[in-house]
Amino acid sequence: MSEEQFESYEQELVTLMDENGNEQEFEILDAIETDTARYVALMPVFEEPEELVESSGELVIMRVEDEEDGEVLVTIDDDNEFEDVAAVFEERLADYYEIDHVDE
């Protein structure tokens, strides 16, 4: 990444709440749109470097849905939908991040 690219880089962050009410901040790494839905690939943001090292490093992939109050991120419950979208993100992000494909 050139110095000029580095200077213009800004993180796009979102805060999500888990089922226990704990908030976690995520960086939006990429977004795609299909004929039927929009999706984002997220990576947790950590305050301490040790937290990053100890994390699993897994991407979080969510669907974007429009509601009255604006856009919300929802989990993808359909395994086939998730696998299809995850494959697209893996391909798109492979050049920028070290991504290991995990067979389930």
C-alpha positions as a printed Julia matrix, in Angstrom:
104×3 Matrix{Float64}:
   0.0     0.0    0.0
   1.52    3.33  -0.97
   1.82    6.12   1.59
  -0.88    8.09  -0.23
  -3.29    5.14  -0.03
  -2.45    4.66   3.63
  -3.17    8.29   4.49
  -6.58    8.17   2.83
  -7.62    4.91   4.52
 -10.51    5.29   6.93
 -12.12    2.47   8.83
 -15.87    2.11   8.53
 -17.0     0.83  11.92
 -20.27   -0.55  13.26
 -21.19   -1.63  16.78
 -23.19   -4.82  17.21
 -24.79   -6.28  20.31
 -24.69  -10.03  20.95
 -27.43  -12.13  22.51
 -26.0   -11.4   25.99
 -26.19   -7.63  25.53
 -22.43   -7.21  25.04
 -21.37   -4.62  22.48
 -18.53   -5.31  20.04
 -17.13   -2.97  17.44
 -16.48   -4.3   13.92
 -14.76   -2.94  10.85
 -16.63   -3.34   7.55
 -14.08   -4.95   5.24
 -16.25   -5.39   2.18
 -19.85   -5.25   0.96
 -21.6    -6.97  -1.91
 -25.05   -6.77  -3.44
 -26.85   -9.59  -5.22
 -30.18   -9.6   -7.01
 -31.9   -10.48  -3.74
 -29.89   -8.97  -0.88
 -26.91   -6.94   0.37
 -24.18   -8.37   2.59
 -21.19   -7.14   4.58
 -18.01   -8.85   5.76
 -16.94   -7.68   9.2
 -13.84   -8.14  11.36
 -13.87   -7.49  15.11
 -11.92   -4.43  16.28
  -9.88   -4.79  19.45
  -8.4    -2.13  21.69
  -5.45   -4.25  22.81
  -3.1    -6.07  20.4
  -3.22   -9.16  22.62
  -6.97   -9.45  22.02
  -6.37   -9.55  18.27
  -3.73  -12.25  18.62
  -6.04  -14.35  20.82
  -9.07  -13.95  18.54
 -10.1   -16.56  15.98
  -9.69  -14.04  13.15
 -12.92  -15.21  11.56
 -14.91  -12.96   9.29
 -18.43  -12.18  10.39
 -20.8   -12.12   7.43
 -24.22  -10.54   7.78
 -27.15   -9.57   5.56
 -28.24   -5.92   5.39
 -31.99   -5.39   5.67
 -34.0    -2.21   5.4
 -36.38   -1.37   8.24
 -38.39    1.72   9.16
 -35.57    3.04  11.34
 -32.93    2.42   8.67
 -30.62   -0.45   7.83
 -30.0    -3.32  10.23
 -27.57   -6.22  10.09
 -28.99   -9.71  10.58
 -27.43  -13.15  10.79
 -27.76  -15.49   7.84
 -29.62  -18.6    8.99
 -29.71  -20.45   5.67
 -26.51  -22.53   5.33
 -26.54  -22.49   1.52
 -27.0   -18.73   1.38
 -24.19  -18.25   3.9
 -21.8   -20.57   2.04
 -22.49  -18.84  -1.29
 -21.89  -15.38   0.15
 -18.85  -16.47   2.16
 -17.27  -17.89  -1.02
 -17.67  -14.55  -2.77
 -16.1   -12.65   0.14
 -13.24  -15.16   0.4
 -12.43  -14.66  -3.27
 -12.71  -10.86  -3.1
 -10.66  -10.49   0.09
  -8.01  -13.17  -0.52
  -5.6   -10.66  -2.07
  -5.74   -8.37   0.97
  -6.06  -10.75   3.9
  -4.74  -14.2    4.7
  -7.93  -16.25   4.54
  -7.96  -19.97   5.24
 -10.94  -21.84   3.8
 -12.49  -24.09   6.41
 -14.51  -27.08   5.26
 -17.39  -27.88   7.6
